[in-house]
Each structure stands twice: as C-alpha cells, then as structure tokens.
C-alpha cells in the first residue's frame, strides 16, 4: 500500500466528487476512460445484471455458481454496507485494501486526463459512481478474472457499467422505483433497463409486468439475441420452507434441478435462484445442463447480507434493505412465511428520493396485525428523511399516534424496539430494521456485523 493513499483516503476523495445519487446520464466519458486505460472493459466476459429488486442477491448466486465451476470471478455491486471495497469483489470476497489502493493509484492520472477534458468542455468531472465503476473494471482486468458479474447502478442505457457488453444480460423483476429518473411506468423503466441487451449476448429475464416484458422482448429481437423468460422457459417448480432457508426445485432452460437447499428466505429469493440458474446455463452455452451437485454446492454457500438477515437472536432482529414498495411487500411475505412472530416491531428509516408514503402504506398492509408499534428513525445520510417527518406522515396515514415512537438516533431506536418486542415476556417477538439501505448498513455495524 502506498504511503500516499489508504482505502479511507481514496474513499474520501471519491466522496468529494458528485454523490452517488447524482448519476450523470452519459457514457462518453466512461468510454474515454476505458480507452486511455487500454479497454479493461473488454478483458473478460461479463454477466450484466439489471432490474428493480433482487439484483445483488441474484448476482451473488450467479457468482457462487461460476466459482463452483472453478472460475475466477469479479463481482461489482452497489451500494456497500460496511466498507467500499465490498463493491468490488474477487472470488467472492471484497478486494484487498492493497489492491484497491494500488489500482486507484495507477489509474488516477489517467482519470485526471478525462476530468480535465470534461472541465474544458464545461461538463461535470467523473462522478463517485463513475470512478468506482472504472476502478472495478481496472481491478478485474488486473487480476485477471475469468468472468465478471456486473450489477447496474441505475437504469441501464446510460449507466456507467454499460461500457461493458454482457455475454448474458439478466433482468430481475421490474417495478416502480427512481421514477423521477427512469419514468413513471414499468414500460418506461424497462426501456431504460433494456439498454444492457447487446448484440452477441443472451437475455435472461425474471417474470415481468406485461408492458415491461414486451419492451425487453422487442429489444432482444431488435439486436437478434436469444431470450428466455421466467414462467415461460424456466422457473421455480416447487419450494418448501426449511431450517435457515428453503428447498427449491428449479426447471432451467437446459435441465431440471430438484431439491436445492437455498439458505435464504422468501419466494423472491427462490425466483432469484431460478434466474441465476438460467443465467448460468446461458453463460455456458444455453443447451448444456448444469451439474446438479456443483449447483447445490454453489447455492449452499450463498449469503445475502442485509437482505432478510438475522443479526441477533433473543429477540430476533432482522435487517432488510427493502427500499421501495415492492421490496417491502415481498420481504413482509417472506417474514411471515419463515418466522413465527406474534409481535414484530419495525424500525423504519427512508431516504428522501424514495416514495415514503407508499413504503409506509405497504408496510402497514403487508405486516398487518403482527406490527402494532412502529419506531421511526433516520440514518446518518444527509439524504435521510427526518424521523419526525416520517412519524407525522404515518399519523396522517392512520397508523395511530399512540403506536408510534420517534428516535432520531438508531441505537436509541433499536433499544426501544427490543424492549417493545420483549414486552409481556413475549418469546416470539422480533424487530425489523428496514426502509433504507443506509439504515440497514448502520444497524449491521451497531449489532456487530462487519462482513458482507
């Protein structure tokens, strides 16, 4: 590690650029950066993952499958929970501090060239997310990896990751999110996400709303790539709840894979697993059945930090990074399926760019009677909605003023929620921390979870 840089100093420098939620709808500077760096975006095959919900979990499942087949992998996902190096993983683990810093040190002068050109043209210099994406490609090329699983940051067409051409383009379920940037219908959002479908590739899509599916289908036909949709060519045949997760049987596009143990909760994770299986089959050619034992080995090792993750017991505390209404709905269903709570106390924090009213409405409807009391709080993010504003909104929506607690600090919120979950010596009470990825990240750290 150089004397000049550390992970913390690089992160601070990156944060000094345009923040993550201020993505620029452009690709030219990214292609320019790839050009001056010797095109690291072409150094390895890519499985490119977009969608509204389930991207990171699906990416992790795909990566686990690739690794079980003996391939060296890179995985680029966002955001991170504990440390920025989580976003750039090598062989299933966050890139080492030394490599992160060394490669940044090497590419920094070349990025300055791009910054200078942008400034001269009157455009914003490379953003935080753009720089991290470039760094990810550079690290994967330096390794080098056999294949990279790249998760889109936002949308698809002009997302920074779209300088890479996916050998397989994966689209997880599309729903309404980031409507101010992507459009206010699933059709509009699908149009943006279809931008990752490239000639020479292969489209694998989860089951979608009809209008979104039509957009993806038309794009696949336009660029002449084979396409497979969940519910038509592949999908979950059956699933049963098991200790620590579920057992799923999946019909893929090339074979059938019965009774796979998946250590994750919820129908949505079974769906993600089916999409991951189809993506793996497509990557290996689309016609050859996967080795069932290798696939079982892969799935048995899968984790999804911050997604219905139990971080403490007695009482059970679950953190879940559901941050849009559809994510809240599927998580609530999974909780009621996998756990036997008679009392659940949600600790909720939401970011300003999200639809707080719909998130709260979905929480109230989906959790029903098991959630009688709510604690509203806020993360340390400057984008966090103040806890008092969330509580005021909840009162207006009929949550009941007596059932609401406000705690601006998360540690106070957790302490109150644990006390309420244990009220009346209830041994089947629990706490759910949700609504914002930043809130979940802070809760994991407070509760001693530092690995992701």
C-alpha positions in Angstrom: 0.0 0.0 0.0 1.4 3.4 -0.9 2.3 6.0 1.7 0.0 8.5 0.0 -3.2 6.5 -0.2 -5.3 4.3 2.1 -8.8 2.9 1.4 -10.2 5.6 3.7 -8.4 8.4 1.8 -9.4 7.0 -1.6 -13.0 6.8 -0.4 -12.9 10.4 0.9 -11.6 11.5 -2.4 -14.3 9.7 -4.3 -17.0 11.2 -2.0 -15.6 14.6 -2.8 -17.0 14.1 -6.3 -20.7 14.2 -7.3 -22.5 11.9 -4.8 -23.9 8.5 -5.7 -27.5 9.6 -6.2 -26.3 12.3 -8.7 -25.5 9.9 -11.6 -24.8 11.6 -14.9 -26.9 10.2 -17.9 -23.8 9.8 -20.1 -21.4 7.2 -21.3 -18.9 9.1 -23.4 -16.6 9.9 -20.5 -16.6 6.2 -19.4 -15.7 5.1 -22.9 -12.9 7.7 -22.9 -11.6 6.4 -19.6 -11.7 2.8 -20.9 -9.8 4.0 -24.0 -7.0 5.7 -22.1 -6.7 2.7 -19.7 -6.4 0.1 -22.5 -10.0 -1.1 -22.6 -10.2 -3.1 -19.4 -14.0 -3.4 -20.1 -13.1 -5.9 -22.9 -10.6 -8.0 -20.8 -13.2 -10.6 -19.6 -16.7 -11.9 -20.4 -19.5 -10.2 -18.5 -22.8 -11.2 -17.0 -24.6 -7.9 -16.7 -27.5 -7.7 -14.1 -30.2 -5.0 -14.0 -33.7 -4.8 -12.6 -35.5 -3.1 -9.7 -35.3 -5.6 -6.9 -33.1 -8.7 -6.3 -30.1 -7.6 -8.4 -27.4 -8.1 -5.7 -28.8 -11.4 -4.4 -29.0 -12.7 -8.0 -25.5 -11.5 -8.7 -24.2 -13.3 -5.7 -25.9 -16.5 -6.7 -24.6 -16.3 -10.2 -21.1 -15.7 -8.9 -21.3 -18.6 -6.5 -22.2 -20.9 -9.4 -19.3 -19.7 -11.5 -16.9 -20.2 -8.6 -18.3 -23.7 -8.0 -17.3 -24.4 -11.6 -13.7 -23.4 -10.8 -13.8 -19.9 -12.5 -12.1 -16.9 -11.1 -14.7 -14.2 -10.6 -15.2 -10.5 -10.2 -18.4 -9.1 -8.8 -19.4 -5.4 -8.9 -22.4 -4.4 -6.9 -23.8 -1.4 -5.1 -24.2 0.1 -2.6 -21.9 -1.2 0.1 -23.0 -2.0 3.7 -19.8 -1.6 5.8 -16.8 -0.8 3.5 -16.5 0.5 0.0 -14.3 -2.5 -1.0 -17.4 -4.7 -0.8 -18.5 -3.3 -4.1 -15.5 -4.8 -6.0 -15.2 -8.5 -5.0 -12.7 -11.1 -6.2 -13.6 -14.7 -5.9 -16.5 -14.0 -3.5 -14.6 -11.7 -1.2 -14.1 -7.9 -1.1 -11.0 -6.8 -3.0 -8.0 -6.4 -0.7 -7.2 -3.0 0.6 -3.8 -3.2 -1.0 -5.2 -3.9 -4.5 -7.9 -1.3 -4.2 -5.4 1.4 -3.3 -2.7 0.2 -5.8 -5.0 0.2 -8.8 -6.5 3.5 -7.8 -3.0 4.9 -7.6 -2.3 3.6 -11.1 -5.4 4.8 -12.8 -5.8 8.2 -11.1 -3.5 10.1 -13.5 -5.5 8.8 -16.5 -8.8 9.7 -14.9 -7.3 13.2 -14.4 -7.0 13.4 -18.2 -10.7 12.7 -18.5 -11.6 15.1 -15.8 -9.6 17.9 -17.5 -11.3 17.2 -20.8 -14.7 17.3 -19.1 -13.9 20.5 -17.3 -12.7 22.1 -20.5 -16.0 21.2 -22.2 -18.0 22.7 -19.4 -19.2 19.3 -18.1 -19.0 17.8 -14.6 -15.9 15.7 -13.9 -16.2 12.0 -13.3 -18.7 11.2 -10.5 -18.2 9.0 -7.5 -20.1 6.1 -9.1 -18.3 6.5 -12.5 -14.9 6.4 -10.8 -15.8 3.3 -8.7 -17.1 1.6 -11.9 -13.9 2.4 -13.8 -11.8 1.2 -10.8 -13.8 -2.1 -10.7 -13.1 -2.8 -14.4 -9.5 -2.0 -13.9 -9.2 -4.3 -10.9 -10.9 -7.2 -12.7 -8.6 -6.8 -15.7 -5.5 -6.6 -13.4 -6.4 -9.8 -11.6 -7.3 -11.1 -14.2 -10.7 -12.7 -13.6 -12.3 -15.4 -15.9 -15.7 -13.7 -15.8 -17.3 -10.7 -14.1 -20.8 -10.3 -12.7 -21.6 -6.6 -13.0 -24.6 -5.0 -11.4 -26.1 -1.9 -12.9 -26.2 1.1 -10.7 -29.3 2.8 -12.1 -31.3 2.0 -15.2 -29.2 0.6 -18.0 -28.8 2.7 -21.1 -26.5 5.4 -19.7 -25.4 3.6 -16.5 -21.7 3.7 -16.1 -21.5 -0.1 -16.1 -22.9 -0.2 -19.7 -19.4 0.3 -21.1 -19.2 -3.4 -20.7 -21.0 -5.7 -23.1 -22.8 -8.6 -21.3 -22.4 -12.0 -22.8 -25.5 -12.6 -20.7 -27.9 -9.8 -19.8 -30.0 -10.5 -16.7 -33.1 -8.6 -15.8 -34.6 -9.2 -12.3 -38.2 -8.1 -11.5 -39.0 -4.6 -12.6 -41.3 -2.3 -10.6 -41.6 1.4 -9.9 -38.5 3.0 -8.3 -36.4 6.0 -9.2 -39.4 7.2 -11.2 -38.0 10.8 -11.3 -35.1 9.5 -13.4 -36.3 6.4 -15.1 -40.0 7.1 -15.8 -43.3 6.6 -14.0 -44.4 3.3 -15.7 -42.8 -0.1 -15.7 -42.8 0.2 -19.5 -40.6 3.3 -19.3 -38.3 1.7 -16.7 -38.0 -1.4 -18.8 -36.9 0.7 -21.8 -34.0 2.1 -19.7 -33.0 -1.3 -18.4 -33.2 -2.9 -21.8 -30.2 -0.8 -22.7 -27.9 -3.5 -21.4 -29.1 -6.0 -24.0 -26.4 -6.1 -26.7 -25.8 -8.0 -30.0 -24.0 -11.3 -29.4 -25.5 -11.8 -26.0 -28.3 -13.7 -24.4 -31.3 -12.3 -22.4 -32.5 -13.9 -19.2 -35.4 -12.2 -17.6 -37.5 -12.8 -14.5 -41.2 -12.7 -14.8 -42.2 -9.1 -15.6 -45.3 -6.9 -15.9 -46.7 -7.3 -19.4 -45.6 -3.9 -20.6 -42.1 -4.4 -19.3 -41.8 -7.9 -20.8 -42.9 -6.6 -24.2 -40.1 -3.9 -24.2 -37.5 -6.5 -23.3 -38.7 -8.9 -25.9 -38.7 -6.3 -28.6 -35.1 -5.2 -27.7 -33.9 -8.8 -27.8 -35.4 -9.3 -31.2 -34.0 -6.0 -32.4 -30.4 -7.0 -31.6 -31.0 -10.6 -32.5 -30.2 -12.3 -29.2 -31.9 -15.4 -27.8 -34.2 -14.8 -24.9 -35.7 -16.8 -22.1 -38.3 -15.6 -19.6 -39.2 -16.9 -16.2 -42.6 -18.5 -16.3 -42.3 -19.5 -19.9 -39.0 -21.3 -20.5 -37.8 -21.7 -16.9 -38.9 -21.1 -13.3 -39.4 -22.4 -9.8 -41.3 -25.7 -9.8 -41.7 -26.0 -6.0 -40.4 -24.7 -2.8 -40.7 -25.6 0.9 -39.6 -23.8 4.0 -36.6 -25.4 5.6 -34.5 -24.6 8.7 -32.4 -21.5 7.8 -34.0 -21.1 4.3 -35.9 -23.2 1.8 -35.6 -26.2 -0.5 -36.4 -25.3 -4.1 -36.8 -27.3 -7.3 -36.0 -25.4 -10.4 -36.7 -26.0 -14.1 -33.9 -24.3 -16.0 -33.6 -23.7 -19.7 -31.4 -26.8 -20.2 -32.2 -29.1 -17.3 -34.2 -29.7 -14.1 -32.6 -29.2 -10.7 -34.6 -30.8 -7.8 -34.4 -30.1 -4.1 -31.7 -27.5 -4.0 -31.1 -26.1 -0.5 -31.1 -22.3 -0.5 -30.1 -20.7 2.8 -32.2 -17.6 2.1 -35.8 -16.8 2.9 -38.8 -16.0 0.7 -40.4 -16.7 -2.6 -38.5 -13.8 -4.1 -35.2 -15.5 -3.3 -36.4 -18.7 -5.0 -37.2 -16.6 -8.0 -33.8 -15.0 -7.9 -32.3 -18.5 -7.8 -34.2 -19.6 -10.9 -33.0 -16.5 -12.7 -29.4 -17.3 -11.6 -29.7 -20.9 -12.8 -30.9 -19.8 -16.2 -28.1 -17.1 -16.4 -25.5 -19.8 -15.6 -26.9 -22.1 -18.3 -26.9 -19.3 -20.8 -23.3 -18.4 -19.9 -22.2 -22.0 -20.5 -24.0 -22.0 -23.9 -27.7 -22.4 -23.1 -28.0 -26.0 -24.2 -26.0 -27.9 -21.6 -27.5 -29.0 -18.3 -25.5 -27.8 -15.2 -24.0 -30.3 -12.9 -26.6 -30.7 -10.1 -24.0 -31.4 -7.4 -21.9 -28.4 -8.4 -25.1 -26.2 -8.4 -26.1 -27.5 -4.9 -22.6 -26.7 -3.6 -22.9 -23.2 -5.0 -26.3 -22.5 -3.6 -25.4 -23.9 -0.2 -22.7 -21.3 0.2 -24.8 -18.3 -0.9 -25.3 -15.4 1.5 -27.1 -12.1 1.0 -26.1 -9.6 3.7 -28.7 -7.0 4.6 -31.5 -9.0 2.9 -33.7 -10.6 5.5 -30.6 -11.2 7.5 -30.9 -12.3 11.1 -28.3 -10.3 13.0 -29.2 -11.1 16.6 -31.5 -13.5 18.5 -33.4 -13.2 21.8 -35.2 -11.3 20.5 -34.7 -11.9 16.8 -33.5 -8.8 15.0 -33.8 -8.9 11.2 -32.3 -6.3 8.9 -33.7 -6.0 5.4 -32.6 -3.4 2.8 -36.1 -3.2 1.1 -36.2 0.4 0.0 -39.2 0.5 -2.4 -42.9 -0.7 -2.0 -42.4 -3.9 -4.0 -39.3 -4.8 -2.0 -41.3 -4.2 1.2 -44.1 -6.4 0.1 -42.1 -9.5 -0.8 -40.0 -9.1 2.3 -43.1 -8.9 4.5 -44.4 -12.1 2.9 -41.1 -13.9 3.5 -41.0 -12.8 7.1 -44.5 -14.2 7.8 -43.7 -17.4 6.0 -40.3 -18.1 7.6 -40.8 -16.8 11.1 -43.4 -17.3 13.8 -43.6 -13.8 15.2 -46.6 -12.8 17.2 -45.2 -9.3 17.7 -42.9 -7.5 15.2 -41.6 -4.0 15.8 -40.5 -2.3 12.6 -37.7 0.3 12.9 -38.1 2.4 9.7 -35.9 5.0 8.0 -36.4 6.2 4.4 -34.2 8.3 2.1 -35.7 11.5 0.6 -35.6 10.3 -3.1 -37.9 7.3 -2.2 -41.7 7.2 -2.0 -42.0 7.2 1.7 -45.8 7.2 1.7 -46.1 4.1 -0.5 -43.3 2.4 1.6 -45.3 3.0 4.8 -48.6 2.0 3.2 -47.0 -1.3 2.0 -45.5 -1.9 5.5 -48.8 -1.4 7.2 -50.8 -3.5 4.8 -48.3 -6.3 4.4 -47.3 -6.8 8.1 -50.9 -6.4 9.3 -51.7 -7.2 13.0 -48.2 -8.6 13.9 -46.9 -5.0 13.7 -48.8 -2.8 16.2 -46.0 -0.4 17.1 -43.5 1.4 14.8 -40.3 3.2 15.5 -39.3 5.9 13.1 -35.7 6.9 12.9 -33.1 8.1 10.4 -29.7 7.1 9.2 -26.7 9.4 9.2 -27.1 10.0 5.5 -27.8 13.7 4.6 -30.5 12.2 2.3 -32.4 10.7 5.2 -36.0 11.9 5.8 -36.1 13.2 9.4 -37.6 10.7 11.8 -40.3 13.3 13.0 -41.4 13.8 9.4 -41.8 10.1 8.8 -43.8 9.8 12.0 -46.0 12.8 11.0 -46.7 11.1 7.7 -47.6 7.8 9.4 -50.1 9.6 11.7 -51.7 11.2 8.6 -52.0 7.7 7.1 -53.8 6.3 10.1 -51.0 4.4 11.9 -52.3 5.8 15.3 -50.3 8.3 17.3 -50.1 6.1 20.3 -48.5 3.3 18.3 -45.6 5.5 17.0 -42.2 6.2 18.6 -39.6 8.6 17.3 -35.9 8.1 17.9 -33.5 10.2 15.8 -30.6 8.0 16.7 -30.6 4.4 15.6 -29.1 3.0 18.8 -32.0 4.6 20.7 -34.4 3.2 18.2 -33.1 -0.3 18.5 -33.1 -0.2 22.3 -36.8 0.9 22.3 -37.8 -1.7 19.7 -36.1 -4.5 21.6 -37.9 -3.5 24.8 -41.2 -3.5 22.9 -40.5 -6.8 21.3 -39.9 -8.4 24.7 -42.9 -6.7 26.3 -45.1 -9.1 28.3 -42.4 -11.7 28.3 -43.3 -12.4 24.6 -40.8 -15.0 23.5 -41.9 -14.8 19.9 -41.4 -11.1 19.4 -39.0 -9.6 16.9 -37.5 -6.4 15.4 -37.3 -5.5 11.7 -35.0 -2.7 10.5 -35.9 -1.6 7.1 -36.8 1.1 4.6 -33.3 2.3 3.7 -30.0 0.6 2.8 -28.1 3.2 4.7 -30.1 2.4 7.8 -29.6 -1.3 7.4 -25.8 -0.7 7.0 -25.6 1.2 10.2 -27.7 -1.3 12.1 -25.4 -4.1 11.0 -22.4 -2.3 12.3 -24.1 -1.4 15.6 -25.0 -5.0 16.0 -21.6 -6.3 15.3 -21.9 -7.5 11.7 -19.0 -6.1 9.8 -18.6 -8.7 7.0 -20.6 -8.5 3.7 
